[in-house]
Amino acid sequence: MKIENKASAGTLESSDAEVNVYPSEELKLEVKSSVYAQFGSQIEQTVKEILDNLEIESGEILVDDRGALDCTIRSRVETAILRSNNITENIPWGDKI
C-alpha cells in the first residue's frame, strides 16, 4: 500500500500528536517531539511498526508529537493512513491494526 492523498489526524494540543501524510515516491518519516530526547527512538519505532503492519511502501509521514502516549500515536498514524486511502469500511481490526 502507499499513501494516495494528503491526510491528517490529531491535534497540536498537549498530550496529543498531529500526523500528516503525503504521497511520495519513497518512504520518508520525520518526527518532531517535545520529548524527543527521551522518547524519540520509541516514537519512530512505533510508527515504523505501523507502516510495516499496513505494508506501506511509499509516502511521507510527518509526526508532530506533544507528549502523546504510544497508543495515541498509533491511532493517529493509523487514522491518517486510512484517511489518505479513503478506507472507511472493512478496516482490518485485529489483523493489521
PDB file as gemmi writes it, atoms N, CA and C in Angstrom:
CRYST1    1.000    1.000    1.000  90.00  90.00  90.00 P 1                      
ATOM      1  N   MET A   1       0.854  -1.168   0.000  1.00  0.00           N  
ATOM      2  CA  MET A   1       0.000   0.000   0.000  1.00  0.00           C  
ATOM      3  C   MET A   1       0.899   1.231   0.000  1.00  0.00           C  
ATOM      4  N   LYS A   2       0.382   2.311  -0.543  1.00  0.00           N  
ATOM      5  CA  LYS A   2       1.099   3.570  -0.494  1.00  0.00           C  
ATOM      6  C   LYS A   2       0.133   4.673  -0.086  1.00  0.00           C  
ATOM      7  N   ILE A   3       0.686   5.797   0.297  1.00  0.00           N  
ATOM      8  CA  ILE A   3      -0.125   6.959   0.663  1.00  0.00           C  
ATOM      9  C   ILE A   3      -0.647   7.564  -0.643  1.00  0.00           C  
ATOM     10  N   GLU A   4      -1.961   7.589  -0.793  1.00  0.00           N  
ATOM     11  CA  GLU A   4      -2.570   8.073  -2.034  1.00  0.00           C  
ATOM     12  C   GLU A   4      -2.857   9.570  -2.034  1.00  0.00           C  
ATOM     13  N   ASN A   5      -3.267  10.108  -0.895  1.00  0.00           N  
ATOM     14  CA  ASN A   5      -3.683  11.504  -0.794  1.00  0.00           C  
ATOM     15  C   ASN A   5      -3.144  12.116   0.489  1.00  0.00           C  
ATOM     16  N   LYS A   6      -3.096  13.438   0.526  1.00  0.00           N  
ATOM     17  CA  LYS A   6      -2.729  14.138   1.748  1.00  0.00           C  
ATOM     18  C   LYS A   6      -3.834  13.900   2.777  1.00  0.00           C  
ATOM     19  N   ALA A   7      -3.449  13.614   4.014  1.00  0.00           N  
ATOM     20  CA  ALA A   7      -4.425  13.414   5.086  1.00  0.00           C  
ATOM     21  C   ALA A   7      -3.757  13.729   6.416  1.00  0.00           C  
ATOM     22  N   SER A   8      -4.587  13.963   7.429  1.00  0.00           N  
ATOM     23  CA  SER A   8      -4.049  14.242   8.755  1.00  0.00           C  
ATOM     24  C   SER A   8      -4.958  13.661   9.826  1.00  0.00           C  
ATOM     25  N   ALA A   9      -4.393  13.573  11.023  1.00  0.00           N  
ATOM     26  CA  ALA A   9      -5.147  13.117  12.195  1.00  0.00           C  
ATOM     27  C   ALA A   9      -4.477  13.717  13.420  1.00  0.00           C  
ATOM     28  N   GLY A  10      -5.264  14.010  14.433  1.00  0.00           N  
ATOM     29  CA  GLY A  10      -4.729  14.517  15.686  1.00  0.00           C  
ATOM     30  C   GLY A  10      -4.694  16.022  15.756  1.00  0.00           C  
ATOM     31  N   THR A  11      -4.146  16.511  16.875  1.00  0.00           N  
ATOM     32  CA  THR A  11      -4.067  17.951  17.121  1.00  0.00           C  
ATOM     33  C   THR A  11      -2.696  18.295  17.682  1.00  0.00           C  
ATOM     34  N   LEU A  12      -2.458  19.570  17.862  1.00  0.00           N  
ATOM     35  CA  LEU A  12      -1.216  20.032  18.477  1.00  0.00           C  
ATOM     36  C   LEU A  12      -1.414  20.375  19.945  1.00  0.00           C  
ATOM     37  N   GLU A  13      -2.462  19.838  20.537  1.00  0.00           N  
ATOM     38  CA  GLU A  13      -2.717  20.036  21.964  1.00  0.00           C  
ATOM     39  C   GLU A  13      -1.717  19.218  22.784  1.00  0.00           C  
ATOM     40  N   SER A  14      -1.552  19.595  24.012  1.00  0.00           N  
ATOM     41  CA  SER A  14      -0.693  18.853  24.926  1.00  0.00           C  
ATOM     42  C   SER A  14      -1.182  17.413  25.044  1.00  0.00           C  
ATOM     43  N   SER A  15      -0.264  16.474  25.114  1.00  0.00           N  
ATOM     44  CA  SER A  15      -0.551  15.036  25.234  1.00  0.00           C  
ATOM     45  C   SER A  15      -1.212  14.453  23.988  1.00  0.00           C  
ATOM     46  N   ASP A  16      -1.037  15.082  22.846  1.00  0.00           N  
ATOM     47  CA  ASP A  16      -1.570  14.581  21.578  1.00  0.00           C  
ATOM     48  C   ASP A  16      -0.453  14.647  20.546  1.00  0.00           C  
ATOM     49  N   ALA A  17      -0.759  14.216  19.352  1.00  0.00           N  
ATOM     50  CA  ALA A  17       0.182  14.298  18.242  1.00  0.00           C  
ATOM     51  C   ALA A  17      -0.600  14.584  16.977  1.00  0.00           C  
ATOM     52  N   GLU A  18      -0.033  15.406  16.118  1.00  0.00           N  
ATOM     53  CA  GLU A  18      -0.626  15.655  14.814  1.00  0.00           C  
ATOM     54  C   GLU A  18       0.202  14.879  13.791  1.00  0.00           C  
ATOM     55  N   VAL A  19      -0.476  14.069  12.999  1.00  0.00           N  
ATOM     56  CA  VAL A  19       0.189  13.266  11.978  1.00  0.00           C  
ATOM     57  C   VAL A  19      -0.332  13.706  10.620  1.00  0.00           C  
ATOM     58  N   ASN A  20       0.591  14.049   9.741  1.00  0.00           N  
ATOM     59  CA  ASN A  20       0.256  14.403   8.366  1.00  0.00           C  
ATOM     60  C   ASN A  20       0.946  13.411   7.448  1.00  0.00           C  
ATOM     61  N   VAL A  21       0.223  12.946   6.447  1.00  0.00           N  
ATOM     62  CA  VAL A  21       0.802  12.030   5.462  1.00  0.00           C  
ATOM     63  C   VAL A  21       0.592  12.606   4.070  1.00  0.00           C  
ATOM     64  N   TYR A  22       1.571  12.370   3.215  1.00  0.00           N  
ATOM     65  CA  TYR A  22       1.554  12.907   1.862  1.00  0.00           C  
ATOM     66  C   TYR A  22       2.037  11.833   0.886  1.00  0.00           C  
ATOM     67  N   PRO A  23       1.547  11.860  -0.338  1.00  0.00           N  
ATOM     68  CA  PRO A  23       2.075  10.943  -1.347  1.00  0.00           C  
ATOM     69  C   PRO A  23       3.554  11.250  -1.609  1.00  0.00           C  
ATOM     70  N   SER A  24       4.324  10.228  -1.884  1.00  0.00           N  
ATOM     71  CA  SER A  24       5.737  10.370  -2.208  1.00  0.00           C  
ATOM     72  C   SER A  24       6.184   9.094  -2.901  1.00  0.00           C  
ATOM     73  N   GLU A  25       7.195   9.196  -3.723  1.00  0.00           N  
ATOM     74  CA  GLU A  25       7.712   8.017  -4.416  1.00  0.00           C  
ATOM     75  C   GLU A  25       8.494   7.096  -3.488  1.00  0.00           C  
ATOM     76  N   GLU A  26       9.023   7.666  -2.416  1.00  0.00           N  
ATOM     77  CA  GLU A  26       9.780   6.871  -1.454  1.00  0.00           C  
ATOM     78  C   GLU A  26       9.154   7.005  -0.074  1.00  0.00           C  
ATOM     79  N   LEU A  27       9.585   6.172   0.847  1.00  0.00           N  
ATOM     80  CA  LEU A  27       9.065   6.215   2.214  1.00  0.00           C  
ATOM     81  C   LEU A  27       9.935   7.143   3.044  1.00  0.00           C  
ATOM     82  N   LYS A  28       9.312   8.178   3.612  1.00  0.00           N  
ATOM     83  CA  LYS A  28      10.025   9.159   4.438  1.00  0.00           C  
ATOM     84  C   LYS A  28       9.293   9.307   5.759  1.00  0.00           C  
ATOM     85  N   LEU A  29      10.054   9.407   6.821  1.00  0.00           N  
ATOM     86  CA  LEU A  29       9.478   9.605   8.155  1.00  0.00           C  
ATOM     87  C   LEU A  29      10.207  10.748   8.846  1.00  0.00           C  
ATOM     88  N   GLU A  30       9.444  11.704   9.362  1.00  0.00           N  
ATOM     89  CA  GLU A  30      10.013  12.795  10.147  1.00  0.00           C  
ATOM     90  C   GLU A  30       9.223  12.905  11.440  1.00  0.00           C  
ATOM     91  N   VAL A  31       9.956  12.911  12.550  1.00  0.00           N  
ATOM     92  CA  VAL A  31       9.325  13.016  13.861  1.00  0.00           C  
ATOM     93  C   VAL A  31       9.868  14.252  14.573  1.00  0.00           C  
ATOM     94  N   LYS A  32       8.954  15.106  14.998  1.00  0.00           N  
ATOM     95  CA  LYS A  32       9.290  16.242  15.874  1.00  0.00           C  
ATOM     96  C   LYS A  32       8.549  15.975  17.178  1.00  0.00           C  
ATOM     97  N   SER A  33       9.226  16.206  18.288  1.00  0.00           N  
ATOM     98  CA  SER A  33       8.581  15.925  19.564  1.00  0.00           C  
ATOM     99  C   SER A  33       9.156  16.795  20.668  1.00  0.00           C  
ATOM    100  N   SER A  34       8.275  17.218  21.560  1.00  0.00           N  
ATOM    101  CA  SER A  34       8.725  17.968  22.734  1.00  0.00           C  
ATOM    102  C   SER A  34       9.502  17.069  23.694  1.00  0.00           C  
ATOM    103  N   VAL A  35       9.397  15.762  23.512  1.00  0.00           N  
ATOM    104  CA  VAL A  35      10.106  14.804  24.364  1.00  0.00           C  
ATOM    105  C   VAL A  35      11.019  13.896  23.529  1.00  0.00           C  
ATOM    106  N   TYR A  36      11.528  14.445  22.420  1.00  0.00           N  
ATOM    107  CA  TYR A  36      12.325  13.623  21.504  1.00  0.00           C  
ATOM    108  C   TYR A  36      13.575  13.041  22.175  1.00  0.00           C  
ATOM    109  N   ALA A  37      14.227  13.820  23.010  1.00  0.00           N  
ATOM    110  CA  ALA A  37      15.446  13.333  23.665  1.00  0.00           C  
ATOM    111  C   ALA A  37      15.183  12.070  24.480  1.00  0.00           C  
ATOM    112  N   GLN A  38      14.019  12.006  25.117  1.00  0.00           N  
ATOM    113  CA  GLN A  38      13.695  10.851  25.955  1.00  0.00           C  
ATOM    114  C   GLN A  38      13.021   9.732  25.169  1.00  0.00           C  
ATOM    115  N   PHE A  39      12.136  10.066  24.230  1.00  0.00           N  
ATOM    116  CA  PHE A  39      11.281   9.057  23.607  1.00  0.00           C  
ATOM    117  C   PHE A  39      11.308   9.031  22.085  1.00  0.00           C  
ATOM    118  N   GLY A  40      12.191   9.795  21.469  1.00  0.00           N  
ATOM    119  CA  GLY A  40      12.223   9.869  20.009  1.00  0.00           C  
ATOM    120  C   GLY A  40      12.386   8.536  19.318  1.00  0.00           C  
ATOM    121  N   SER A  41      13.300   7.708  19.795  1.00  0.00           N  
ATOM    122  CA  SER A  41      13.515   6.411  19.145  1.00  0.00           C  
ATOM    123  C   SER A  41      12.301   5.499  19.315  1.00  0.00           C  
ATOM    124  N   GLN A  42      11.615   5.577  20.457  1.00  0.00           N  
ATOM    125  CA  GLN A  42      10.403   4.780  20.681  1.00  0.00           C  
ATOM    126  C   GLN A  42       9.282   5.232  19.749  1.00  0.00           C  
ATOM    127  N   ILE A  43       9.144   6.545  19.573  1.00  0.00           N  
ATOM    128  CA  ILE A  43       8.117   7.062  18.665  1.00  0.00           C  
ATOM    129  C   ILE A  43       8.391   6.581  17.245  1.00  0.00           C  
ATOM    130  N   GLU A  44       9.629   6.698  16.795  1.00  0.00           N  
ATOM    131  CA  GLU A  44       9.991   6.243  15.450  1.00  0.00           C  
ATOM    132  C   GLU A  44       9.747   4.741  15.292  1.00  0.00           C  
ATOM    133  N   GLN A  45      10.104   3.964  16.295  1.00  0.00           N  
ATOM    134  CA  GLN A  45       9.889   2.521  16.256  1.00  0.00           C  
ATOM    135  C   GLN A  45       8.400   2.193  16.147  1.00  0.00           C  
ATOM    136  N   THR A  46       7.565   2.892  16.896  1.00  0.00           N  
ATOM    137  CA  THR A  46       6.118   2.680  16.853  1.00  0.00           C  
ATOM    138  C   THR A  46       5.572   2.987  15.468  1.00  0.00           C  
ATOM    139  N   VAL A  47       5.973   4.108  14.898  1.00  0.00           N  
ATOM    140  CA  VAL A  47       5.487   4.483  13.567  1.00  0.00           C  
ATOM    141  C   VAL A  47       5.951   3.474  12.524  1.00  0.00           C  
ATOM    142  N   LYS A  48       7.206   3.055  12.588  1.00  0.00           N  
ATOM    143  CA  LYS A  48       7.724   2.074  11.626  1.00  0.00           C  
ATOM    144  C   LYS A  48       6.992   0.739  11.739  1.00  0.00           C  
ATOM    145  N   GLU A  49       6.633   0.344  12.946  1.00  0.00           N  
ATOM    146  CA  GLU A  49       5.872  -0.892  13.148  1.00  0.00           C  
ATOM    147  C   GLU A  49       4.510  -0.802  12.455  1.00  0.00           C  
ATOM    148  N   ILE A  50       3.849   0.338  12.590  1.00  0.00           N  
ATOM    149  CA  ILE A  50       2.551   0.539  11.936  1.00  0.00           C  
ATOM    150  C   ILE A  50       2.714   0.501  10.423  1.00  0.00           C  
ATOM    151  N   LEU A  51       3.744   1.174   9.915  1.00  0.00           N  
ATOM    152  CA  LEU A  51       3.992   1.180   8.471  1.00  0.00           C  
ATOM    153  C   LEU A  51       4.236  -0.238   7.965  1.00  0.00           C  
ATOM    154  N   ASP A  52       4.980  -1.026   8.721  1.00  0.00           N  
ATOM    155  CA  ASP A  52       5.212  -2.426   8.348  1.00  0.00           C  
ATOM    156  C   ASP A  52       3.917  -3.228   8.382  1.00  0.00           C  
ATOM    157  N   ASN A  53       3.138  -3.069   9.441  1.00  0.00           N  
ATOM    158  CA  ASN A  53       1.882  -3.810   9.573  1.00  0.00           C  
ATOM    159  C   ASN A  53       0.918  -3.506   8.428  1.00  0.00           C  
ATOM    160  N   LEU A  54       0.866  -2.241   8.015  1.00  0.00           N  
ATOM    161  CA  LEU A  54      -0.043  -1.842   6.942  1.00  0.00           C  
ATOM    162  C   LEU A  54       0.596  -1.962   5.555  1.00  0.00           C  
ATOM    163  N   GLU A  55       1.835  -2.445   5.539  1.00  0.00           N  
ATOM    164  CA  GLU A  55       2.578  -2.666   4.298  1.00  0.00           C  
ATOM    165  C   GLU A  55       2.677  -1.387   3.464  1.00  0.00           C  
ATOM    166  N   ILE A  56       2.999  -0.284   4.134  1.00  0.00           N  
ATOM    167  CA  ILE A  56       3.182   0.997   3.463  1.00  0.00           C  
ATOM    168  C   ILE A  56       4.575   1.007   2.841  1.00  0.00           C  
ATOM    169  N   GLU A  57       4.621   1.179   1.540  1.00  0.00           N  
ATOM    170  CA  GLU A  57       5.889   1.150   0.810  1.00  0.00           C  
ATOM    171  C   GLU A  57       6.355   2.529   0.390  1.00  0.00           C  
ATOM    172  N   SER A  58       5.440   3.470   0.276  1.00  0.00           N  
ATOM    173  CA  SER A  58       5.837   4.823  -0.112  1.00  0.00           C  
ATOM    174  C   SER A  58       4.891   5.839   0.495  1.00  0.00           C  
ATOM    175  N   GLY A  59       5.434   7.013   0.761  1.00  0.00           N  
ATOM    176  CA  GLY A  59       4.671   8.106   1.342  1.00  0.00           C  
ATOM    177  C   GLY A  59       5.537   8.871   2.310  1.00  0.00           C  
ATOM    178  N   GLU A  60       5.132  10.074   2.614  1.00  0.00           N  
ATOM    179  CA  GLU A  60       5.840  10.907   3.573  1.00  0.00           C  
ATOM    180  C   GLU A  60       4.978  11.028   4.820  1.00  0.00           C  
ATOM    181  N   ILE A  61       5.542  10.693   5.962  1.00  0.00           N  
ATOM    182  CA  ILE A  61       4.821  10.718   7.223  1.00  0.00           C  
ATOM    183  C   ILE A  61       5.506  11.728   8.140  1.00  0.00           C  
ATOM    184  N   LEU A  62       4.755  12.729   8.583  1.00  0.00           N  
ATOM    185  CA  LEU A  62       5.275  13.745   9.496  1.00  0.00           C  
ATOM    186  C   LEU A  62       4.514  13.644  10.812  1.00  0.00           C  
ATOM    187  N   VAL A  63       5.231  13.427  11.894  1.00  0.00           N  
ATOM    188  CA  VAL A  63       4.627  13.311  13.221  1.00  0.00           C  
ATOM    189  C   VAL A  63       5.103  14.492  14.055  1.00  0.00           C  
ATOM    190  N   ASP A  64       4.165  15.269  14.558  1.00  0.00           N  
ATOM    191  CA  ASP A  64       4.473  16.381  15.458  1.00  0.00           C  
ATOM    192  C   ASP A  64       3.867  16.029  16.814  1.00  0.00           C  
ATOM    193  N   ASP A  65       4.705  15.494  17.681  1.00  0.00           N  
ATOM    194  CA  ASP A  65       4.257  14.953  18.965  1.00  0.00           C  
ATOM    195  C   ASP A  65       4.355  15.994  20.068  1.00  0.00           C  
ATOM    196  N   ARG A  66       3.343  16.029  20.901  1.00  0.00           N  
ATOM    197  CA  ARG A  66       3.323  16.941  22.055  1.00  0.00           C  
ATOM    198  C   ARG A  66       3.205  16.147  23.351  1.00  0.00           C  
ATOM    199  N   GLY A  67       3.914  15.022  23.421  1.00  0.00           N  
ATOM    200  CA  GLY A  67       3.904  14.213  24.629  1.00  0.00           C  
ATOM    201  C   GLY A  67       2.804  13.173  24.654  1.00  0.00           C  
ATOM    202  N   ALA A  68       2.374  12.723  23.474  1.00  0.00           N  
ATOM    203  CA  ALA A  68       1.299  11.732  23.384  1.00  0.00           C  
ATOM    204  C   ALA A  68       1.770  10.357  23.854  1.00  0.00           C  
ATOM    205  N   LEU A  69       0.838   9.599  24.399  1.00  0.00           N  
ATOM    206  CA  LEU A  69       1.116   8.207  24.744  1.00  0.00           C  
ATOM    207  C   LEU A  69       1.265   7.389  23.470  1.00  0.00           C  
ATOM    208  N   ASP A  70       1.906   6.248  23.593  1.00  0.00           N  
ATOM    209  CA  ASP A  70       2.128   5.355  22.458  1.00  0.00           C  
ATOM    210  C   ASP A  70       0.823   4.987  21.752  1.00  0.00           C  
ATOM    211  N   CYS A  71      -0.216   4.680  22.525  1.00  0.00           N  
ATOM    212  CA  CYS A  71      -1.499   4.293  21.933  1.00  0.00           C  
ATOM    213  C   CYS A  71      -2.111   5.441  21.131  1.00  0.00           C  
ATOM    214  N   THR A  72      -1.881   6.667  21.556  1.00  0.00           N  
ATOM    215  CA  THR A  72      -2.388   7.830  20.831  1.00  0.00           C  
ATOM    216  C   THR A  72      -1.633   8.013  19.524  1.00  0.00           C  
ATOM    217  N   ILE A  73      -0.333   7.879  19.567  1.00  0.00           N  
ATOM    218  CA  ILE A  73       0.473   7.996  18.344  1.00  0.00           C  
ATOM    219  C   ILE A  73       0.045   6.925  17.350  1.00  0.00           C  
ATOM    220  N   ARG A  74      -0.143   5.695  17.834  1.00  0.00           N  
ATOM    221  CA  ARG A  74      -0.599   4.603  16.967  1.00  0.00           C  
ATOM    222  C   ARG A  74      -1.907   4.950  16.274  1.00  0.00           C  
ATOM    223  N   SER A  75      -2.869   5.389  17.055  1.00  0.00           N  
ATOM    224  CA  SER A  75      -4.185   5.668  16.474  1.00  0.00           C  
ATOM    225  C   SER A  75      -4.123   6.831  15.489  1.00  0.00           C  
ATOM    226  N   ARG A  76      -3.314   7.831  15.770  1.00  0.00           N  
ATOM    227  CA  ARG A  76      -3.189   8.976  14.852  1.00  0.00           C  
ATOM    228  C   ARG A  76      -2.543   8.555  13.532  1.00  0.00           C  
ATOM    229  N   VAL A  77      -1.499   7.748  13.590  1.00  0.00           N  
ATOM    230  CA  VAL A  77      -0.825   7.301  12.362  1.00  0.00           C  
ATOM    231  C   VAL A  77      -1.762   6.406  11.550  1.00  0.00           C  
ATOM    232  N   GLU A  78      -2.399   5.449  12.203  1.00  0.00           N  
ATOM    233  CA  GLU A  78      -3.329   4.552  11.505  1.00  0.00           C  
ATOM    234  C   GLU A  78      -4.465   5.336  10.853  1.00  0.00           C  
ATOM    235  N   THR A  79      -5.037   6.279  11.592  1.00  0.00           N  
ATOM    236  CA  THR A  79      -6.151   7.066  11.065  1.00  0.00           C  
ATOM    237  C   THR A  79      -5.731   7.898   9.862  1.00  0.00           C  
ATOM    238  N   ALA A  80      -4.588   8.554   9.947  1.00  0.00           N  
ATOM    239  CA  ALA A  80      -4.114   9.370   8.820  1.00  0.00           C  
ATOM    240  C   ALA A  80      -3.892   8.508   7.581  1.00  0.00           C  
ATOM    241  N   ILE A  81      -3.327   7.331   7.750  1.00  0.00           N  
ATOM    242  CA  ILE A  81      -3.083   6.441   6.606  1.00  0.00           C  
ATOM    243  C   ILE A  81      -4.401   5.961   6.009  1.00  0.00           C  
ATOM    244  N   LEU A  82      -5.323   5.535   6.851  1.00  0.00           N  
ATOM    245  CA  LEU A  82      -6.621   5.075   6.339  1.00  0.00           C  
ATOM    246  C   LEU A  82      -7.358   6.208   5.628  1.00  0.00           C  
ATOM    247  N   ARG A  83      -7.319   7.404   6.188  1.00  0.00           N  
ATOM    248  CA  ARG A  83      -7.960   8.554   5.535  1.00  0.00           C  
ATOM    249  C   ARG A  83      -7.313   8.843   4.182  1.00  0.00           C  
ATOM    250  N   SER A  84      -5.993   8.727   4.113  1.00  0.00           N  
ATOM    251  CA  SER A  84      -5.292   9.054   2.865  1.00  0.00           C  
ATOM    252  C   SER A  84      -5.678   8.122   1.729  1.00  0.00           C  
ATOM    253  N   ASN A  85      -6.145   6.939   2.081  1.00  0.00           N  
ATOM    254  CA  ASN A  85      -6.538   5.958   1.076  1.00  0.00           C  
ATOM    255  C   ASN A  85      -8.047   5.767   1.011  1.00  0.00           C  
ATOM    256  N   ASN A  86      -8.778   6.684   1.655  1.00  0.00           N  
ATOM    257  CA  ASN A  86     -10.245   6.654   1.654  1.00  0.00           C  
ATOM    258  C   ASN A  86     -10.810   5.311   2.118  1.00  0.00           C  
ATOM    259  N   ILE A  87     -10.154   4.705   3.091  1.00  0.00           N  
ATOM    260  CA  ILE A  87     -10.626   3.433   3.641  1.00  0.00           C  
ATOM    261  C   ILE A  87     -11.558   3.742   4.804  1.00  0.00           C  
ATOM    262  N   THR A  88     -12.841   3.459   4.621  1.00  0.00           N  
ATOM    263  CA  THR A  88     -13.837   3.711   5.663  1.00  0.00           C  
ATOM    264  C   THR A  88     -14.604   2.450   6.052  1.00  0.00           C  
ATOM    265  N   GLU A  89     -14.438   1.394   5.278  1.00  0.00           N  
ATOM    266  CA  GLU A  89     -15.123   0.131   5.561  1.00  0.00           C  
ATOM    267  C   GLU A  89     -14.110  -1.006   5.513  1.00  0.00           C  
ATOM    268  N   ASN A  90     -14.487  -2.117   6.103  1.00  0.00           N  
ATOM    269  CA  ASN A  90     -13.640  -3.307   6.120  1.00  0.00           C  
ATOM    270  C   ASN A  90     -12.238  -3.007   6.653  1.00  0.00           C  
ATOM    271  N   ILE A  91     -12.179  -2.232   7.702  1.00  0.00           N  
ATOM    272  CA  ILE A  91     -10.901  -1.898   8.341  1.00  0.00           C  
ATOM    273  C   ILE A  91     -10.386  -3.171   9.020  1.00  0.00           C  
ATOM    274  N   PRO A  92      -9.109  -3.499   8.815  1.00  0.00           N  
ATOM    275  CA  PRO A  92      -8.581  -4.769   9.329  1.00  0.00           C  
ATOM    276  C   PRO A  92      -8.310  -4.774  10.833  1.00  0.00           C  
ATOM    277  N   TRP A  93      -9.360  -4.493  11.645  1.00  0.00           N  
ATOM    278  CA  TRP A  93      -9.207  -4.506  13.102  1.00  0.00           C  
ATOM    279  C   TRP A  93      -8.752  -5.878  13.554  1.00  0.00           C  
ATOM    280  N   GLY A  94      -7.773  -5.908  14.418  1.00  0.00           N  
ATOM    281  CA  GLY A  94      -7.290  -7.162  14.961  1.00  0.00           C  
ATOM    282  C   GLY A  94      -6.386  -7.932  14.028  1.00  0.00           C  
ATOM    283  N   ASP A  95      -6.285  -7.505  12.794  1.00  0.00           N  
ATOM    284  CA  ASP A  95      -5.419  -8.171  11.831  1.00  0.00           C  
ATOM    285  C   ASP A  95      -4.153  -7.340  11.656  1.00  0.00           C  
ATOM    286  N   LYS A  96      -4.257  -6.253  10.954  1.00  0.00           N  
ATOM    287  CA  LYS A  96      -3.109  -5.379  10.717  1.00  0.00           C  
ATOM    288  C   LYS A  96      -3.101  -4.178  11.648  1.00  0.00           C  
ATOM    289  N   ILE A  97      -4.244  -3.887  12.224  1.00  0.00           N  
ATOM    290  CA  ILE A  97      -4.347  -2.739  13.133  1.00  0.00           C  
ATOM    291  C   ILE A  97      -4.632  -3.257  14.528  1.00  0.00           C  
TER     292      ILE A  97                                                      
END                                                                             
